[in-house]
Amino acid sequence: MNKEIRNLEPKAVWNHFSDLNAVPRPSKKEERVIDFMVDFGKKLNLETFVDKVGNVIIKKPATSGLENRKTVVMQSHLDMVHQKNTATVFDFDSEGIKMLIEGDWVTADGTTLGADNGLGVATIMAVLSSSEIEHPNLEALFTIDEETGMTGAMGLEGGILKGDILLNLDTEEDDEIGIGCAGGVDVTAKRTYSEENTPENTIAFSISVKGLNGGHSGMDIHKGLGNANKIMNRLLLDGFENFGLRISEINGGSLRNAIPRESAASVVIDSISKDPFLFETTTVINNIKEEFSTLEPHLSIDIEEISSPDKVMDLGVQEGLIKSIYAALNGVYRMSPDIKDLVETSNNIARVIVKDGAIKIGCLTRSSSETNKYDLANSLRAAFELSGFEVELSGNYPGWQPNVNSEILDSVSKLYEKLHGEKAHVAACHAGLECGILGQNYPEMDMVSIGPTILGAHSPDERTSISSTQKFWKFLLEILKDIPKK
């Protein structure tokens, strides 16, 4: 099927995307894709170098007649989110993405596609490798580790880039021009607990939550989708309060920037309570499925009898764990008072691990308001500290404040309307783009963000529209020809 994808238009973009998707590129393990990009630039005889943190920069002189235009930085990130369906056998560290065509969409076989932000990378590669596209002086910036820390953007030193305008190619709606985004901070709660021998006369069960949509923990947070960690915790609280349920292990969620799709727990109860426990839990499961029937039609919650584990948590810590997760906010905290329908502040309870005497809970708190970001983070910190957790706030990165008087925004907006006969949607997004961070060391750089339509980012349902990619490509080529003069 990858061969058919290479024949899609624009061929240059899809061929470079296919080449890129053959290279494993998880966040924080970008060595192979860095080498791939360096080799790409050097084969074109373009100035190519890697900065001290691993960002790749490739420079290309202007085509004839556009030397007097402002220099443009085209920017995308090299890493991708790794998520797969439970039944999918796939090794992200060694295999290339297996792509499929479904109507107007390109998707992957049971994994994330990597269109976020691989299509942006491939688009820049197509411009760099072309001998026909008109453009001003270009600086291609390929950053690392956008998805799990923004460390590439944070580590980019001032003075390396000379560009006047930055085109970030990481927006996921083709009718949108991005001019702002949310910042974020990681909230991590940890504590230890005493393991106790599993009581006698007990029976053990595994509880699994799966089949949820998942998705981007910023762009999809307002949709009310199921969070596997919250659903699991609801079941555990009911079992604990009604039947004295004891927890042995929990493994829920994965990456902070992905709404958790799955959670698994092993628990025990008194043998005498088996039948009423199963009846009660089945009732709760049916209630949850009914509540999510519209949004999560594939939600599956299963409970099965298993061999008894050797150890369980002590009751005091267990009660604090369950109640603190119940108290911790998941979802939208505040809508923007200034921009209609934009989430200002939110939290994703992304990861819950209970095993071998240690608990770790990972959250990602996002906001376009620095003060509200820390207000929510402190609310979460309080909920966990009341139960004896040590809480760390880390990985803070700023939002990107909109500039409605931007020259490049005015130029790009007019071009969009000229091409399509309607105005583009000029907006900020509730996701972490690198523009806000890059603007700290390059405060005079004028920035906008554009991209093709991508749905289901950060989940195995990720897909990108073929016709939208064609629309985006034509728009970008017009933008490059129309860059303002110096």
C-alpha positions in Angstrom: 0.0 0.0 0.0 2.9 2.4 0.6 3.6 2.2 -3.2 0.0 3.5 -3.9 0.6 6.3 -1.4 3.7 7.4 -3.3 1.5 7.9 -6.3 -0.8 10.4 -4.5 -0.6 14.1 -5.4 1.5 16.0 -4.6 3.9 13.2 -5.2 6.9 15.0 -3.8 5.2 15.4 -0.4 3.9 11.8 -0.2 7.2 10.3 -1.3 9.1 12.2 1.3 6.5 11.3 3.9 6.8 7.6 2.9 10.6 7.9 3.2 10.3 9.6 6.6 7.8 7.1 7.9 10.2 4.3 7.2 12.5 5.7 9.9 11.6 5.0 13.6 11.4 8.4 15.3 10.0 8.2 18.8 10.4 11.3 21.0 13.8 11.3 22.8 15.1 8.7 20.4 15.5 10.8 17.3 19.1 9.8 16.5 18.1 7.9 13.3 15.8 10.6 12.0 18.4 13.2 12.7 20.9 11.3 10.6 18.2 10.8 7.9 17.6 14.6 7.7 21.3 15.4 7.7 21.9 13.0 4.9 18.9 14.4 3.0 20.3 18.0 3.2 23.9 17.1 2.3 22.8 15.1 -0.8 21.1 18.3 -2.0 24.4 20.1 -1.4 22.6 22.5 0.9 24.1 24.0 4.1 23.1 21.5 6.7 24.0 21.3 10.4 22.8 20.0 13.8 22.7 22.3 16.8 23.8 21.3 20.3 20.5 19.8 21.3 19.8 17.9 18.0 17.7 20.2 15.9 18.5 20.0 12.2 18.8 23.2 10.2 19.0 23.2 6.4 19.4 26.5 4.4 18.5 27.1 0.8 19.1 30.3 -1.2 16.2 32.2 -2.8 15.2 31.4 -6.4 15.9 34.0 -9.0 13.8 37.2 -8.6 13.0 36.6 -4.9 16.3 37.5 -3.3 14.9 40.8 -2.0 12.2 39.1 0.0 12.3 38.4 3.7 13.9 35.2 4.8 11.5 32.5 5.8 12.0 29.8 8.5 9.9 26.7 7.7 9.5 24.7 10.9 8.2 21.2 11.8 9.2 18.6 14.5 10.8 15.3 13.7 9.4 13.1 16.5 6.0 11.4 16.6 3.7 10.0 19.2 3.7 6.2 19.5 0.3 4.6 20.2 -1.1 1.3 19.0 -4.1 -0.8 19.4 -3.8 -3.6 22.0 -4.1 -6.3 19.3 -1.6 -4.7 17.0 1.8 -6.4 16.9 4.3 -3.6 16.1 7.7 -2.4 17.3 8.0 1.4 17.0 11.7 1.2 17.7 12.5 -1.0 14.7 9.6 -0.9 12.2 8.4 1.7 9.7 4.8 2.8 9.8 2.5 0.7 7.7 0.2 3.1 5.8 -3.2 2.5 4.2 -5.5 4.5 1.9 -9.2 4.6 3.0 -11.1 6.8 0.6 -9.8 10.4 0.9 -7.8 9.5 4.0 -4.3 8.1 4.6 -4.1 6.2 7.9 -2.0 3.5 9.5 -2.5 -0.2 10.3 -3.4 -0.1 14.0 -0.8 2.6 15.0 -0.4 6.3 14.9 0.3 7.6 11.4 3.0 10.2 12.2 1.2 12.9 10.1 1.7 15.0 13.2 4.2 16.4 12.3 5.6 14.2 9.6 3.5 15.8 6.9 5.0 19.2 7.8 8.5 17.7 7.7 7.8 16.1 4.3 6.3 19.3 2.9 9.5 21.2 3.8 11.6 18.4 2.3 9.6 18.7 -0.9 10.3 22.5 -1.1 14.0 22.0 -0.4 14.4 19.3 -3.0 12.5 21.1 -5.8 14.3 23.0 -8.6 11.0 24.6 -9.8 9.3 26.0 -6.7 9.7 29.8 -6.3 10.7 30.9 -2.8 12.8 33.5 -0.9 15.8 32.5 1.2 14.8 29.6 3.3 15.9 28.2 6.7 14.4 24.8 7.4 14.2 24.1 11.1 13.5 20.5 12.1 13.1 20.3 15.9 13.3 17.3 18.2 11.2 16.1 21.1 8.2 18.3 20.6 5.8 15.7 21.8 7.3 15.0 25.2 9.1 18.1 26.3 9.6 20.7 23.6 13.3 20.3 24.3 14.3 21.0 20.8 12.6 24.4 20.7 13.8 25.2 24.2 17.4 24.4 23.3 17.5 26.4 20.1 19.9 29.3 20.7 19.3 32.8 19.6 21.3 33.9 16.6 21.4 30.6 14.8 18.4 31.6 12.6 18.4 34.8 10.5 14.8 34.5 9.3 12.2 37.3 9.6 9.2 35.1 9.2 8.4 31.7 10.7 5.9 29.3 9.0 5.1 26.5 11.5 3.5 23.6 9.6 1.9 21.9 12.6 -1.8 23.1 12.5 -4.3 20.3 11.9 -7.2 22.1 10.1 -6.6 23.3 6.5 -8.9 26.3 6.8 -7.2 27.6 9.9 -4.3 30.0 10.4 -2.8 29.6 13.8 -1.7 32.6 15.7 -1.5 31.3 19.3 -1.4 28.2 21.4 -1.4 26.9 25.0 1.5 26.4 27.2 1.9 23.4 29.5 3.4 21.9 32.6 3.8 18.3 33.7 2.3 17.4 37.1 3.8 14.2 38.5 2.7 12.6 41.8 4.7 9.8 43.4 4.7 7.9 46.6 5.6 4.5 48.0 3.4 2.1 49.9 3.8 -1.0 52.0 3.0 -4.3 50.3 1.0 -6.7 52.4 0.5 -10.4 51.8 -2.8 -11.1 50.0 -5.4 -12.0 52.7 -6.6 -15.6 52.9 -10.0 -16.5 51.6 -9.9 -14.0 48.8 -10.5 -14.2 45.1 -8.7 -12.2 42.4 -9.9 -10.5 39.3 -8.5 -8.5 36.4 -10.3 -5.5 35.3 -9.6 -4.0 31.9 -10.8 -0.8 30.3 -10.2 -0.6 26.5 -11.7 0.5 23.2 -11.8 4.2 24.0 -11.1 6.7 21.2 -8.2 8.4 23.0 -6.8 11.4 21.1 -4.9 14.6 21.5 -5.0 15.7 25.2 -5.2 19.3 24.1 -7.2 19.5 20.8 -9.6 16.8 21.9 -10.0 17.5 25.6 -13.2 19.4 25.2 -15.0 16.5 23.5 -15.9 14.7 26.7 -14.2 11.5 25.6 -13.6 8.7 28.1 -10.4 8.7 30.2 -9.4 5.1 31.0 -7.8 6.1 34.2 -10.8 7.9 35.5 -13.1 5.1 34.5 -10.9 2.5 36.2 -10.8 4.6 39.3 -14.6 4.8 39.4 -14.8 1.0 39.4 -12.1 0.7 42.1 -13.8 3.1 44.4 -17.1 1.3 44.1 -15.5 -2.1 44.8 -13.5 -0.7 47.7 -16.4 1.0 49.4 -18.9 -1.8 49.0 -16.7 -4.9 49.2 -13.4 -4.0 50.7 -11.6 -4.4 47.3 -7.8 -4.5 47.5 -5.5 -3.4 44.7 -2.5 -5.4 43.6 -1.5 -3.5 40.4 -2.7 -0.8 38.0 -1.3 0.1 34.6 -3.3 2.8 32.9 -2.6 5.2 30.0 0.7 6.0 28.3 1.9 9.4 27.1 1.0 12.7 28.8 -0.2 14.2 25.5 -2.6 11.3 24.7 -6.0 10.9 26.3 -5.6 7.4 27.9 -7.4 4.7 26.0 -6.7 1.7 28.2 -6.2 0.7 31.8 -5.7 -2.7 33.5 -5.8 -3.6 37.2 -5.6 -6.7 39.3 -7.6 -6.7 42.5 -8.8 -9.1 45.2 -12.0 -9.3 47.3 -13.3 -11.7 50.0 -14.4 -15.0 48.4 -17.8 -14.7 50.1 -18.5 -11.5 48.3 -17.8 -12.9 44.8 -21.4 -12.9 43.5 -22.6 -9.6 44.8 -19.3 -8.0 43.7 -19.7 -9.2 40.2 -23.4 -8.1 40.1 -22.6 -4.7 41.5 -19.6 -4.2 39.2 -21.5 -5.3 36.1 -24.2 -2.7 37.0 -21.6 0.0 37.3 -20.0 -1.1 34.0 -23.4 -1.0 32.2 -24.0 2.5 33.6 -20.6 3.7 32.4 -21.2 2.2 28.9 -24.6 3.9 28.8 -23.2 7.2 29.7 -20.5 7.0 27.0 -22.7 5.2 24.4 -22.7 8.1 22.0 -19.1 9.2 22.3 -17.4 5.9 23.0 -19.4 3.2 21.2 -16.4 0.7 21.3 -15.8 1.0 25.0 -15.1 -2.4 26.5 -14.9 -3.1 30.3 -14.1 -6.7 31.2 -13.7 -8.4 34.5 -12.2 -11.9 34.7 -11.2 -14.2 37.5 -7.4 -14.7 37.8 -4.8 -16.4 40.0 -4.4 -14.6 43.3 -1.4 -12.2 43.4 1.1 -12.5 46.3 0.8 -8.9 47.4 -1.7 -6.0 47.7 -1.5 -2.4 48.8 -1.9 -1.3 52.4 -5.4 0.0 52.9 -4.5 3.5 54.0 -2.5 4.4 50.9 -5.0 2.6 48.7 -7.8 4.8 50.0 -5.7 8.0 49.5 -4.8 6.9 45.9 -8.4 6.2 44.8 -9.8 9.4 46.4 -7.1 11.7 45.2 -7.6 10.5 41.6 -11.3 11.0 42.1 -10.7 14.5 43.3 -8.2 15.4 40.6 -9.7 17.3 37.7 -9.6 15.7 34.3 -10.8 17.7 31.3 -11.7 21.3 30.8 -11.0 23.7 33.7 -11.8 27.0 32.0 -12.9 28.2 28.6 -11.3 31.3 27.1 -13.1 34.5 28.0 -11.7 36.2 24.9 -11.9 33.6 22.1 -15.2 31.8 21.4 -15.2 28.0 21.9 -11.4 27.9 22.8 -10.4 25.9 25.8 -8.2 28.1 28.0 -7.1 25.6 30.7 -7.3 21.8 31.0 -5.8 18.7 32.5 -5.2 15.2 31.3 -4.7 12.4 33.9 -2.5 10.5 31.5 -0.7 7.8 33.4 -1.4 5.7 36.5 1.1 3.0 37.6 0.8 1.0 40.8 3.4 -1.8 41.2 6.0 -3.2 43.5 5.4 -0.7 46.3 5.5 2.5 44.1 2.8 4.7 42.7 3.3 7.2 39.9 0.6 9.5 38.4 1.4 11.7 35.4 -0.7 14.6 34.2 -0.3 17.3 31.6 -1.9 20.6 32.4 -2.3 23.1 29.5 -3.4 26.7 29.4 -3.0 29.9 27.3 -2.9 31.7 30.7 0.2 31.3 32.7 -1.6 32.2 36.0 -4.5 29.7 35.4 -2.1 27.0 34.3 -0.4 27.1 37.7 -3.8 27.6 39.5 -4.9 24.3 38.1 -1.5 22.6 38.6 -1.6 23.7 42.3 -5.2 22.3 42.6 -3.9 19.0 41.4 -0.9 19.2 43.6 -3.1 19.8 46.6 -5.4 16.8 45.8 -2.4 14.5 45.7 -0.4 16.0 48.6 -3.4 15.6 50.9 -3.0 11.8 50.3 0.7 11.8 51.1 2.1 12.1 47.6 5.2 14.1 46.6 4.3 16.3 43.6 6.7 17.7 41.1 5.9 20.4 38.5 8.3 20.1 35.6 8.6 20.6 31.8 7.0 24.0 31.8 6.8 25.7 28.5 5.0 29.0 27.6 2.1 29.6 25.3 2.2 31.7 22.1 0.4 35.0 22.5 -1.6 36.0 19.4 -0.5 39.0 17.4 -3.4 40.2 15.3 -1.3 43.0 13.8 1.1 40.5 12.2 2.3 41.4 8.7 2.6 37.7 7.6 -0.9 37.0 9.1 -2.4 39.8 7.0 -0.6 38.5 3.8 -1.5 34.8 4.4 -5.1 35.6 5.3 -5.6 37.6 2.0 -4.0 34.8 0.0 -6.3 32.2 1.5 -9.4 34.3 0.7 -8.1 34.9 -2.8 -7.6 31.2 -3.4 -10.8 29.9 -1.8 -13.3 32.7 -1.9 -13.8 32.7 1.8 -12.0 33.9 4.9 -9.7 31.5 6.8 -10.4 30.7 10.4 -7.8 32.7 12.3 -7.4 31.1 15.7 -5.4 30.0 18.7 -5.4 26.4 19.6 -5.4 24.4 22.9 -2.2 22.5 22.0 1.5 23.0 22.4 3.1 24.5 19.3 6.7 25.5 19.4 6.1 29.1 18.3 5.8 30.5 21.8 9.1 28.9 22.9 10.9 29.9 19.7 9.7 33.5 20.1 11.6 33.8 23.4 15.0 33.8 21.6 13.6 35.3 18.4 11.1 37.9 19.7 11.1 39.9 16.4 10.2 36.9 14.2 6.7 37.1 12.7 4.9 33.8 13.0 1.9 31.9 11.7 1.0 28.2 11.7 -0.8 26.3 8.9 -1.2 22.6 7.9 -3.4 20.0 6.3 -6.4 18.4 8.1 -5.4 15.7 10.5 -7.9 13.8 12.7 -7.3 11.6 15.6 -3.7 12.8 16.3 -2.0 10.9 19.1 -4.2 7.8 18.6 -4.2 4.8 16.4 -7.1 6.5 14.6 -4.8 9.2 13.3 -5.6 10.0 9.7 -4.9 12.8 7.2 -7.0 14.0 4.2 -5.5 13.5 0.8 -7.5 16.4 -0.8 -6.7 18.6 2.2 -3.0 17.9 1.7 -3.3 19.0 -1.9 -5.1 22.2 -0.8 -2.4 22.9 1.9 0.4 22.4 -0.6 -1.0 24.8 -3.2 -1.6 27.4 -0.4 2.0 27.1 0.8 3.4 27.5 -2.6 1.5 30.7 -3.1 2.6 32.0 0.3 6.3 31.4 -0.6 5.9 33.4 -3.8 4.2 36.2 -2.0 6.5 36.8 0.9 6.9 40.6 1.6 10.0 42.5 0.6 12.7 43.2 3.1 
